[in-house]
Structures are given as structure tokens and as C-alpha cells.
Amino acid sequence: MTVYLDSTFVIRKLLGVGKQTDFWGRWDKAYASTLMRAECFRAANSLRLAGKLDDAGRARLGGWIETVCAAVTQVPVTDAVMRRAADSFPVSIGTLQAMHLATMLELESERGVKCAVATDDPGLLQAAKALGFADAADVAADEAKAAAESK
């Protein structure tokens, strides 16, 4: 499976909260916007300032974020992505969500890469599905079921 990682999914997975998934790291290829690093570090810093992470926890989380960023193909926020993000979408979404969707659309149209989206953001997931992208959790479940049936 080829996935597009959204920061909501990444940060919650690193913290051990959010959707229970068994496909973390079991994808064939992973993509993310270069925005993911900044979004994940903003979340980590907010957790630290809110007292939900101590200094050691914040440092550990920062290391994990860097590991994830190094392991995925990061897609730059180009002028083309920004233009697409300004376009209309089938559902109401925010700017960052639009930038992630635009990145996924660019991957598909310019590189021929169709990703399943891994996100804990219900609005992004709804918009991605409306545009024909699959939920990575659903794809992983279908693959696991098919593998179990073939045994």
C-alpha cells in the first residue's frame, strides 16, 4: 500500500493515541507534505507548553518526528500545490487540509502516485474520500482480510 501521512495521524501514532492501526510502517511507500514536519513540531511544542509533555518527553517526541520525516518521501509545497489548494473542493475544508489534498492530487497527476490517506482528521478524510482517495485504515483491513482468506 502507498500512503499519504497526515500530521494528525503521525503525531497521535507517536504518542500512542488516536485510531488503532496495525499498518504503521507496513506500507510499500509513504509520502507526506513538507508541512508535516512543522505541523508535528507545532503539536509537540504545544503539548510541552500545556504541561502534557516534560522536557524529556518533548525531546523524545522530537526525535521520533525526525525519524518519521527521514523515512517518508516529502513532497514540497510548490506553486502548483498552492494553486490547487486555492481551488474549490467538494466539502468545506481549511487551508492546511486543502494543502494536503492538493499535494495528494499533485502526486497523482504529476507522478502517477495514488495514495491512501492516513489521517485522524475527519474533515480531511471526508474530503479525500470525496476526491476518490481511500482511507489507509480501510485498505489495510481489506488487505489483512484477503491475506487471511488466502491461507
Buried (B, 14 or more C-beta within 10 A) or exposed (E): BBBBBBBBBBBBBBBEEBBEBEBBEEBEEBBBBBBBBEBBBEBBBEBBEEEEBEEEBBEBBBEBBEEBBEEBEBBEBBEBBEEBBEEEBEEEBEEBBBBBBBBBBBBBEEEEBEBBBBBBBEEBBBBBBEBEBBBBBEBBBEEEEEEEEEE
